[in-house]
Amino acid sequence: MGMPSGTELLLIFGIIVLLFGAKKIPDLAKGIGKGIKNFKNEMKDEPEEVASNEAPKKVEGGDATAASEAPKESEKQA
């Protein structure tokens, strides 16, 4: 199961042309190229976003619990 030979590649290409038509192939190639480019960009951006999103969530979560506990204690005193 190695790489397909030249005749096999021509046969595969011929089937693709028959299925999609010669006019649709460039549009399909553009769509696949844009999809791969967007995927790579998102994979590069993801670690930065995760790192920047983790720190504020921890700080906000701590402040939110402290703020929610403070009114309960003051209500008990009143």
Distance bins in CASP14 RR format, pairs under 12 A and 6 or more apart:
PFRMAT RR
TARGET T0000
AUTHOR 0000-0000-0000
RMODE 2
METHOD distances of the structure
MODEL  1
1 8 0 0 0 0 0 1 0 0 0 0 0
2 8 0 0 0 0 0 1 0 0 0 0 0
3 9 0 0 0 0 1 0 0 0 0 0 0
3 12 0 0 0 0 0 1 0 0 0 0 0
4 10 0 0 0 0 1 0 0 0 0 0 0
4 11 0 0 0 0 1 0 0 0 0 0 0
4 12 1 0 0 1 0 0 0 0 0 0 0
4 13 0 0 0 0 0 1 0 0 0 0 0
5 11 0 0 0 0 1 0 0 0 0 0 0
5 12 0 0 0 0 0 1 0 0 0 0 0
6 12 0 0 0 0 1 0 0 0 0 0 0
6 13 0 0 0 0 1 0 0 0 0 0 0
7 13 0 0 0 0 0 1 0 0 0 0 0
7 14 0 0 0 0 0 1 0 0 0 0 0
8 14 0 0 0 0 0 1 0 0 0 0 0
8 15 0 0 0 0 0 1 0 0 0 0 0
9 15 0 0 0 0 0 1 0 0 0 0 0
9 16 0 0 0 0 0 1 0 0 0 0 0
10 16 0 0 0 0 0 1 0 0 0 0 0
10 17 0 0 0 0 0 1 0 0 0 0 0
11 17 0 0 0 0 0 1 0 0 0 0 0
11 18 0 0 0 0 0 1 0 0 0 0 0
12 18 0 0 0 0 0 1 0 0 0 0 0
12 19 0 0 0 0 0 1 0 0 0 0 0
13 19 0 0 0 0 0 1 0 0 0 0 0
13 20 0 0 0 0 0 1 0 0 0 0 0
13 21 0 0 0 0 0 1 0 0 0 0 0
13 22 0 0 0 0 0 1 0 0 0 0 0
13 25 0 0 0 0 1 0 0 0 0 0 0
14 20 0 0 0 0 0 1 0 0 0 0 0
14 21 0 0 0 0 1 0 0 0 0 0 0
14 22 0 0 0 0 0 1 0 0 0 0 0
14 25 0 0 0 0 0 1 0 0 0 0 0
15 21 0 0 0 0 0 1 0 0 0 0 0
15 25 0 0 0 0 0 1 0 0 0 0 0
16 22 0 0 0 0 1 0 0 0 0 0 0
16 24 0 0 0 0 1 0 0 0 0 0 0
16 25 1 0 0 1 0 0 0 0 0 0 0
16 28 0 0 0 0 1 0 0 0 0 0 0
16 29 0 0 0 0 0 1 0 0 0 0 0
17 23 0 0 0 0 0 1 0 0 0 0 0
17 24 0 0 0 0 1 0 0 0 0 0 0
17 25 1 0 0 1 0 0 0 0 0 0 0
17 26 0 0 0 0 0 1 0 0 0 0 0
17 28 0 0 0 0 0 1 0 0 0 0 0
18 24 0 0 0 0 0 1 0 0 0 0 0
18 25 0 0 0 0 0 1 0 0 0 0 0
19 25 0 0 0 0 1 0 0 0 0 0 0
19 28 0 0 0 0 0 1 0 0 0 0 0
20 26 0 0 0 0 0 1 0 0 0 0 0
20 27 0 0 0 0 1 0 0 0 0 0 0
20 28 1 0 0 1 0 0 0 0 0 0 0
20 29 0 0 0 0 0 1 0 0 0 0 0
21 27 0 0 0 0 0 1 0 0 0 0 0
21 28 0 0 0 0 1 0 0 0 0 0 0
22 28 0 0 0 0 0 1 0 0 0 0 0
24 30 0 0 0 0 0 1 0 0 0 0 0
24 31 0 0 0 0 0 1 0 0 0 0 0
25 31 0 0 0 0 0 1 0 0 0 0 0
25 32 0 0 0 0 0 1 0 0 0 0 0
26 32 0 0 0 0 0 1 0 0 0 0 0
26 33 0 0 0 0 0 1 0 0 0 0 0
27 33 0 0 0 0 0 1 0 0 0 0 0
27 34 0 0 0 0 0 1 0 0 0 0 0
28 34 0 0 0 0 0 1 0 0 0 0 0
28 35 0 0 0 0 0 1 0 0 0 0 0
29 35 0 0 0 0 0 1 0 0 0 0 0
29 36 0 0 0 0 0 1 0 0 0 0 0
30 36 0 0 0 0 0 1 0 0 0 0 0
30 37 0 0 0 0 0 1 0 0 0 0 0
31 37 0 0 0 0 1 0 0 0 0 0 0
31 38 0 0 0 0 1 0 0 0 0 0 0
31 39 0 0 0 0 0 1 0 0 0 0 0
32 38 0 0 0 0 0 1 0 0 0 0 0
32 39 0 0 0 0 0 1 0 0 0 0 0
33 39 0 0 0 0 1 0 0 0 0 0 0
33 40 0 0 0 0 0 1 0 0 0 0 0
33 41 0 0 0 0 0 1 0 0 0 0 0
34 40 0 0 0 0 0 1 0 0 0 0 0
34 41 0 0 0 0 0 1 0 0 0 0 0
35 41 0 0 0 0 1 0 0 0 0 0 0
35 42 0 0 0 0 1 0 0 0 0 0 0
35 43 0 0 0 0 0 1 0 0 0 0 0
36 42 0 0 0 0 0 1 0 0 0 0 0
36 43 0 0 0 0 0 1 0 0 0 0 0
37 43 0 0 0 0 0 1 0 0 0 0 0
37 44 0 0 0 0 0 1 0 0 0 0 0
38 44 0 0 0 0 0 1 0 0 0 0 0
38 45 0 0 0 0 0 1 0 0 0 0 0
39 45 0 0 0 0 0 1 0 0 0 0 0
39 46 0 0 0 0 0 1 0 0 0 0 0
40 46 0 0 0 0 0 1 0 0 0 0 0
41 48 0 0 0 0 0 1 0 0 0 0 0
41 49 0 0 0 0 0 1 0 0 0 0 0
42 48 0 0 0 0 0 1 0 0 0 0 0
42 49 0 0 0 0 1 0 0 0 0 0 0
42 50 0 0 0 0 0 1 0 0 0 0 0
43 49 0 0 0 0 0 1 0 0 0 0 0
43 50 0 0 0 0 0 1 0 0 0 0 0
45 51 0 0 0 0 0 1 0 0 0 0 0
45 52 0 0 0 0 0 1 0 0 0 0 0
45 53 0 0 0 0 0 1 0 0 0 0 0
46 52 0 0 0 0 0 1 0 0 0 0 0
46 53 0 0 0 0 0 1 0 0 0 0 0
47 53 0 0 0 0 0 1 0 0 0 0 0
47 54 0 0 0 0 0 1 0 0 0 0 0
48 54 0 0 0 0 0 1 0 0 0 0 0
49 55 0 0 0 0 0 1 0 0 0 0 0
49 56 0 0 0 0 0 1 0 0 0 0 0
50 56 0 0 0 0 0 1 0 0 0 0 0
50 57 0 0 0 0 0 1 0 0 0 0 0
51 57 0 0 0 0 0 1 0 0 0 0 0
53 59 0 0 0 0 0 1 0 0 0 0 0
53 60 0 0 0 0 0 1 0 0 0 0 0
54 60 0 0 0 0 0 1 0 0 0 0 0
54 61 0 0 0 0 0 1 0 0 0 0 0
55 61 0 0 0 0 0 1 0 0 0 0 0
56 62 0 0 0 0 0 1 0 0 0 0 0
56 63 0 0 0 0 0 1 0 0 0 0 0
56 64 0 0 0 0 0 1 0 0 0 0 0
57 63 0 0 0 0 0 1 0 0 0 0 0
57 64 0 0 0 0 0 1 0 0 0 0 0
58 64 0 0 0 0 0 1 0 0 0 0 0
58 65 0 0 0 0 0 1 0 0 0 0 0
59 65 0 0 0 0 0 1 0 0 0 0 0
59 66 0 0 0 0 0 1 0 0 0 0 0
60 66 0 0 0 0 0 1 0 0 0 0 0
60 67 0 0 0 0 0 1 0 0 0 0 0
61 67 0 0 0 0 1 0 0 0 0 0 0
61 68 0 0 0 0 1 0 0 0 0 0 0
61 69 0 0 0 0 0 1 0 0 0 0 0
62 68 0 0 0 0 1 0 0 0 0 0 0
62 69 0 0 0 0 0 1 0 0 0 0 0
63 69 0 0 0 0 0 1 0 0 0 0 0
63 70 0 0 0 0 0 1 0 0 0 0 0
64 70 0 0 0 0 0 1 0 0 0 0 0
65 71 0 0 0 0 0 1 0 0 0 0 0
65 72 0 0 0 0 0 1 0 0 0 0 0
66 72 0 0 0 0 0 1 0 0 0 0 0
66 73 0 0 0 0 0 1 0 0 0 0 0
67 73 0 0 0 0 0 1 0 0 0 0 0
67 74 0 0 0 0 0 1 0 0 0 0 0
68 74 0 0 0 0 0 1 0 0 0 0 0
68 75 0 0 0 0 0 1 0 0 0 0 0
69 75 0 0 0 0 0 1 0 0 0 0 0
69 76 0 0 0 0 0 1 0 0 0 0 0
70 76 0 0 0 0 0 1 0 0 0 0 0
70 77 0 0 0 0 0 1 0 0 0 0 0
71 77 0 0 0 0 0 1 0 0 0 0 0
71 78 0 0 0 0 0 1 0 0 0 0 0
72 78 0 0 0 0 0 1 0 0 0 0 0
END
